[in-house]
Amino acid sequence: MIDLTNPAKADDDHTIVRSIHQEVDGAWRRLRGAAEIETVDVQVWADEIDYNTETEFAEARGNVRYVNRQTNETMRCDRMEFNRATGMGKFFKVSGTSPAKIDVRPGLLMTSNPFYFEGDWAEKIRENVKGTLRDRYVLHRGFITDCKLPRPTWILKGPKFDIVPGQRAIGYRSVYRLRGVPLFYAPVLYKSVRR
């Protein structure tokens, strides 16, 4: 159900939509100018959003910002396709962060910096692992790091990364660069993204 006028926060039964101009076409809401969709777990801002109230599919375009309130993941992109019902989507010309997860073990080099990523596009996949739902991202043609941007000390750059926020990232055919200098190539490389 959509509440177009109530300034209250979203809950499990309501999705709040806001924009300067709105058009209603059956189940579709066309939001133009400072468009926003707010649910209990996700908030999306963009220049324009097309949202289907029946399927919960949204396409956002222009200065898109996505925030997952449960995991504190944030993404910025040019365009996004997302289905709240399935929890899956695609993000184009994307950059984002995922907070560090504390994992104290002897011998680990640790940082409290968030995990940063950037790429041509990413797909968010929701999967059931041993009875628990988890989100996984596949990042295409990009890089990952846990150093502060815009000048990270190191990056891992490659054509494909498989990322489970707060747990791990796997790079395929990736190059590890330290201060911009390529140091080594790895066909497959595992990187913990825990604190």
C-alpha atoms as a printed R data frame, in Angstrom:
    type eleno elety resid chain resno      x       y       z
1   ATOM     1    CA   MET     A     1  0.000   0.000   0.000
2   ATOM     2    CA   ILE     A     2  1.257   3.489  -0.807
3   ATOM     3    CA   ASP     A     3  0.753   6.511   1.336
4   ATOM     4    CA   LEU     A     4  1.304   9.625  -0.774
5   ATOM     5    CA   THR     A     5  0.532  12.263   1.819
6   ATOM     6    CA   ASN     A     6  1.269  10.963   5.315
7   ATOM     7    CA   PRO     A     7  4.623  12.293   6.565
8   ATOM     8    CA   ALA     A     8  4.906   9.357   8.978
9   ATOM     9    CA   LYS     A     9  7.672   6.811   8.625
10  ATOM    10    CA   ALA     A    10  7.231   3.673   6.551
11  ATOM    11    CA   ASP     A    11  6.367   0.410   8.265
12  ATOM    12    CA   ASP     A    12  6.001  -3.208   7.153
13  ATOM    13    CA   ASP     A    13  2.624  -2.470   5.537
14  ATOM    14    CA   HIS     A    14  3.358   0.918   3.961
15  ATOM    15    CA   THR     A    15  5.721   2.324   1.375
16  ATOM    16    CA   ILE     A    16  6.086   6.093   1.394
17  ATOM    17    CA   VAL     A    17  6.691   7.877  -1.926
18  ATOM    18    CA   ARG     A    18  7.545  11.557  -2.279
19  ATOM    19    CA   SER     A    19  8.391  13.828  -5.205
20  ATOM    20    CA   ILE     A    20  7.707  17.251  -6.645
21  ATOM    21    CA   HIS     A    21  5.475  15.829  -9.406
22  ATOM    22    CA   GLN     A    22  3.603  12.512  -9.340
23  ATOM    23    CA   GLU     A    23  1.567  10.705 -11.980
24  ATOM    24    CA   VAL     A    24 -0.575   7.646 -11.314
25  ATOM    25    CA   ASP     A    25 -1.084   5.129 -14.132
26  ATOM    26    CA   GLY     A    26 -2.790   2.021 -12.710
27  ATOM    27    CA   ALA     A    27 -0.278   0.348 -10.400
28  ATOM    28    CA   TRP     A    28  2.531   2.638 -11.605
29  ATOM    29    CA   ARG     A    29  3.637   5.759  -9.754
30  ATOM    30    CA   ARG     A    30  5.834   8.076 -11.836
31  ATOM    31    CA   LEU     A    31  7.780  10.313  -9.473
32  ATOM    32    CA   ARG     A    32  9.621  13.309 -10.957
33  ATOM    33    CA   GLY     A    33 11.867  15.799  -9.187
34  ATOM    34    CA   ALA     A    34 13.421  15.007  -5.782
35  ATOM    35    CA   ALA     A    35 11.852  11.533  -5.953
36  ATOM    36    CA   GLU     A    36 12.028   9.283  -2.904
37  ATOM    37    CA   ILE     A    37 10.812   5.824  -1.903
38  ATOM    38    CA   GLU     A    38 10.957   4.854   1.746
39  ATOM    39    CA   THR     A    39 10.248   1.431   3.225
40  ATOM    40    CA   VAL     A    40 11.017   0.040   6.637
41  ATOM    41    CA   ASP     A    41 14.378  -1.330   5.401
42  ATOM    42    CA   VAL     A    42 15.316   0.629   2.236
43  ATOM    43    CA   GLN     A    43 15.377   4.259   1.193
44  ATOM    44    CA   VAL     A    44 15.984   5.452  -2.395
45  ATOM    45    CA   TRP     A    45 16.437   9.015  -3.674
46  ATOM    46    CA   ALA     A    46 16.731   9.980  -7.360
47  ATOM    47    CA   ASP     A    47 15.836  12.622  -9.919
48  ATOM    48    CA   GLU     A    48 13.010  10.347 -11.109
49  ATOM    49    CA   ILE     A    49 11.557   6.994 -10.099
50  ATOM    50    CA   ASP     A    50  8.975   4.714 -11.705
51  ATOM    51    CA   TYR     A    51  7.454   2.444  -9.044
52  ATOM    52    CA   ASN     A    52  4.928  -0.380  -9.404
53  ATOM    53    CA   THR     A    53  2.817  -0.770  -6.255
54  ATOM    54    CA   GLU     A    54  1.725  -4.334  -7.102
55  ATOM    55    CA   THR     A    55  5.100  -5.910  -7.979
56  ATOM    56    CA   GLU     A    56  7.195  -3.510  -5.833
57  ATOM    57    CA   PHE     A    57  9.564  -3.012  -8.784
58  ATOM    58    CA   ALA     A    58 11.263   0.388  -9.059
59  ATOM    59    CA   GLU     A    59 13.489   1.958 -11.676
60  ATOM    60    CA   ALA     A    60 15.359   5.056 -10.519
61  ATOM    61    CA   ARG     A    61 17.335   7.385 -12.791
62  ATOM    62    CA   GLY     A    62 19.660  10.324 -12.190
63  ATOM    63    CA   ASN     A    63 21.722  10.879  -9.027
64  ATOM    64    CA   VAL     A    64 20.430   7.688  -7.433
65  ATOM    65    CA   ARG     A    65 21.234   7.003  -3.796
66  ATOM    66    CA   TYR     A    66 20.284   3.682  -2.171
67  ATOM    67    CA   VAL     A    67 20.514   3.001   1.574
68  ATOM    68    CA   ASN     A    68 19.806  -0.342   3.251
69  ATOM    69    CA   ARG     A    69 18.894   0.551   6.834
70  ATOM    70    CA   GLN     A    70 19.371  -2.963   8.170
71  ATOM    71    CA   THR     A    71 22.969  -3.388   6.931
72  ATOM    72    CA   ASN     A    72 24.000   0.292   6.610
73  ATOM    73    CA   GLU     A    73 25.113  -0.307   3.015
74  ATOM    74    CA   THR     A    74 24.978   2.744   0.785
75  ATOM    75    CA   MET     A    75 25.275   3.020  -2.986
76  ATOM    76    CA   ARG     A    76 25.280   5.823  -5.503
77  ATOM    77    CA   CYS     A    77 24.640   5.146  -9.166
78  ATOM    78    CA   ASP     A    78 23.353   6.617 -12.421
79  ATOM    79    CA   ARG     A    79 20.474   4.150 -12.711
80  ATOM    80    CA   MET     A    80 18.961   1.415 -10.571
81  ATOM    81    CA   GLU     A    81 16.449  -1.396 -11.105
82  ATOM    82    CA   PHE     A    82 15.256  -2.875  -7.819
83  ATOM    83    CA   ASN     A    83 12.487  -5.175  -6.636
84  ATOM    84    CA   ARG     A    84 11.689  -4.818  -2.951
85  ATOM    85    CA   ALA     A    85  9.614  -8.018  -2.940
86  ATOM    86    CA   THR     A    86 12.604 -10.147  -4.025
87  ATOM    87    CA   GLY     A    87 15.349  -7.934  -2.576
88  ATOM    88    CA   MET     A    88 17.254  -8.117  -5.856
89  ATOM    89    CA   GLY     A    89 18.354  -5.437  -8.280
90  ATOM    90    CA   LYS     A    90 20.906  -3.929 -10.652
91  ATOM    91    CA   PHE     A    91 22.940  -0.747 -10.179
92  ATOM    92    CA   PHE     A    92 24.709   0.984 -13.108
93  ATOM    93    CA   LYS     A    93 27.862   3.164 -12.800
94  ATOM    94    CA   VAL     A    94 27.883   2.314  -9.124
95  ATOM    95    CA   SER     A    95 29.991   3.202  -6.095
96  ATOM    96    CA   GLY     A    96 29.266   2.295  -2.516
97  ATOM    97    CA   THR     A    97 30.289   1.332   0.981
98  ATOM    98    CA   SER     A    98 29.571  -1.476   3.368
99  ATOM    99    CA   PRO     A    99 30.473  -1.060   7.050
100 ATOM   100    CA   ALA     A   100 33.284  -3.068   8.607
101 ATOM   101    CA   LYS     A   101 32.273  -6.103  10.660
102 ATOM   102    CA   ILE     A   102 34.203  -6.859  13.826
103 ATOM   103    CA   ASP     A   103 36.118 -10.150  13.740
104 ATOM   104    CA   VAL     A   104 38.918 -10.214  16.287
105 ATOM   105    CA   ARG     A   105 41.463 -12.951  15.664
106 ATOM   106    CA   PRO     A   106 45.195 -12.978  16.441
107 ATOM   107    CA   GLY     A   107 47.490 -12.123  13.520
108 ATOM   108    CA   LEU     A   108 44.930 -10.144  11.467
109 ATOM   109    CA   LEU     A   109 45.638  -6.661  10.188
110 ATOM   110    CA   MET     A   110 42.433  -4.815  11.063
111 ATOM   111    CA   THR     A   111 40.803  -1.524  10.125
112 ATOM   112    CA   SER     A   112 37.572   0.153  11.145
113 ATOM   113    CA   ASN     A   113 37.247   1.785   7.696
114 ATOM   114    CA   PRO     A   114 34.222   0.762   5.680
115 ATOM   115    CA   PHE     A   115 34.621  -1.443   2.633
116 ATOM   116    CA   TYR     A   116 34.479   0.635  -0.589
117 ATOM   117    CA   PHE     A   117 33.648  -0.545  -4.097
118 ATOM   118    CA   GLU     A   118 33.123   0.988  -7.500
119 ATOM   119    CA   GLY     A   119 32.259  -0.484 -10.899
120 ATOM   120    CA   ASP     A   120 30.459  -0.277 -14.220
121 ATOM   121    CA   TRP     A   121 27.499  -2.156 -12.762
122 ATOM   122    CA   ALA     A   122 26.543  -4.444  -9.909
123 ATOM   123    CA   GLU     A   123 23.775  -6.918  -9.304
124 ATOM   124    CA   LYS     A   124 22.306  -7.587  -5.873
125 ATOM   125    CA   ILE     A   125 21.287 -11.189  -5.305
126 ATOM   126    CA   ARG     A   126 19.341 -12.449  -2.301
127 ATOM   127    CA   GLU     A   127 20.048 -16.094  -1.551
128 ATOM   128    CA   ASN     A   128 19.119 -18.663   1.048
129 ATOM   129    CA   VAL     A   129 22.220 -20.092   2.745
130 ATOM   130    CA   LYS     A   130 21.508 -22.820   5.298
131 ATOM   131    CA   GLY     A   131 18.069 -21.387   6.067
132 ATOM   132    CA   THR     A   132 19.260 -17.779   6.360
133 ATOM   133    CA   LEU     A   133 18.702 -15.080   3.739
134 ATOM   134    CA   ARG     A   134 21.806 -13.100   2.810
135 ATOM   135    CA   ASP     A   135 22.615 -10.458   0.242
136 ATOM   136    CA   ARG     A   136 25.409 -10.932  -2.256
137 ATOM   137    CA   TYR     A   137 26.675  -8.468  -4.849
138 ATOM   138    CA   VAL     A   138 28.422  -9.219  -8.121
139 ATOM   139    CA   LEU     A   139 30.454  -6.181  -9.182
140 ATOM   140    CA   HIS     A   140 31.534  -5.927 -12.831
141 ATOM   141    CA   ARG     A   141 34.629  -4.052 -14.100
142 ATOM   142    CA   GLY     A   142 35.561  -2.257 -10.916
143 ATOM   143    CA   PHE     A   143 37.675  -2.170  -7.778
144 ATOM   144    CA   ILE     A   144 37.427  -2.793  -4.033
145 ATOM   145    CA   THR     A   145 39.381  -1.371  -1.094
146 ATOM   146    CA   ASP     A   146 39.042  -0.625   2.599
147 ATOM   147    CA   CYS     A   147 41.270   2.476   2.395
148 ATOM   148    CA   LYS     A   148 39.782   5.956   2.450
149 ATOM   149    CA   LEU     A   149 38.906   7.483  -0.910
150 ATOM   150    CA   PRO     A   150 39.705   9.429  -3.105
151 ATOM   151    CA   ARG     A   151 43.350   8.278  -2.805
152 ATOM   152    CA   PRO     A   152 43.320   4.745  -1.423
153 ATOM   153    CA   THR     A   153 46.654   3.183  -0.451
154 ATOM   154    CA   TRP     A   154 45.677  -0.058  -2.164
155 ATOM   155    CA   ILE     A   155 42.965  -1.321  -4.512
156 ATOM   156    CA   LEU     A   156 42.085  -4.654  -5.992
157 ATOM   157    CA   LYS     A   157 40.956  -4.042  -9.563
158 ATOM   158    CA   GLY     A   158 39.351  -6.591 -11.865
159 ATOM   159    CA   PRO     A   159 36.559  -7.561 -14.244
160 ATOM   160    CA   LYS     A   160 34.415  -9.332 -11.612
161 ATOM   161    CA   PHE     A   161 34.009  -9.456  -7.836
162 ATOM   162    CA   ASP     A   162 31.658 -11.613  -5.784
163 ATOM   163    CA   ILE     A   163 30.955  -9.751  -2.533
164 ATOM   164    CA   VAL     A   164 29.101 -10.765   0.627
165 ATOM   165    CA   PRO     A   165 28.937  -7.545   2.712
166 ATOM   166    CA   GLY     A   166 30.557  -7.845   6.116
167 ATOM   167    CA   GLN     A   167 32.129 -11.190   5.196
168 ATOM   168    CA   ARG     A   168 34.224 -11.533   2.052
169 ATOM   169    CA   ALA     A   169 35.005 -10.492  -1.497
170 ATOM   170    CA   ILE     A   170 36.356 -12.776  -4.214
171 ATOM   171    CA   GLY     A   171 38.120 -11.138  -7.152
172 ATOM   172    CA   TYR     A   172 38.484 -12.869 -10.499
173 ATOM   173    CA   ARG     A   173 41.462 -12.058 -12.778
174 ATOM   174    CA   SER     A   174 42.286  -9.144 -10.492
175 ATOM   175    CA   VAL     A   175 45.358  -6.957 -10.056
176 ATOM   176    CA   TYR     A   176 46.499  -5.747  -6.641
177 ATOM   177    CA   ARG     A   177 47.757  -2.151  -6.844
178 ATOM   178    CA   LEU     A   178 49.681  -0.421  -4.059
179 ATOM   179    CA   ARG     A   179 49.795   3.374  -4.440
180 ATOM   180    CA   GLY     A   180 48.845   2.960  -8.104
181 ATOM   181    CA   VAL     A   181 51.632   0.447  -8.859
182 ATOM   182    CA   PRO     A   182 50.470  -3.033  -9.951
183 ATOM   183    CA   LEU     A   183 52.166  -5.583  -7.667
184 ATOM   184    CA   PHE     A   184 50.597  -8.908  -8.556
185 ATOM   185    CA   TYR     A   185 47.918 -10.625 -10.611
186 ATOM   186    CA   ALA     A   186 45.658 -13.353  -9.253
187 ATOM   187    CA   PRO     A   187 43.223 -15.496 -11.263
188 ATOM   188    CA   VAL     A   188 41.127 -15.825  -8.065
189 ATOM   189    CA   LEU     A   189 41.739 -13.867  -4.875
190 ATOM   190    CA   TYR     A   190 39.851 -13.986  -1.564
191 ATOM   191    CA   LYS     A   191 39.672 -10.808   0.556
192 ATOM   192    CA   SER     A   192 38.034 -10.706   3.976
193 ATOM   193    CA   VAL     A   193 35.927  -7.568   4.419
194 ATOM   194    CA   ARG     A   194 35.499  -8.040   8.140
195 ATOM   195    CA   ARG     A   195 37.039  -5.549  10.497
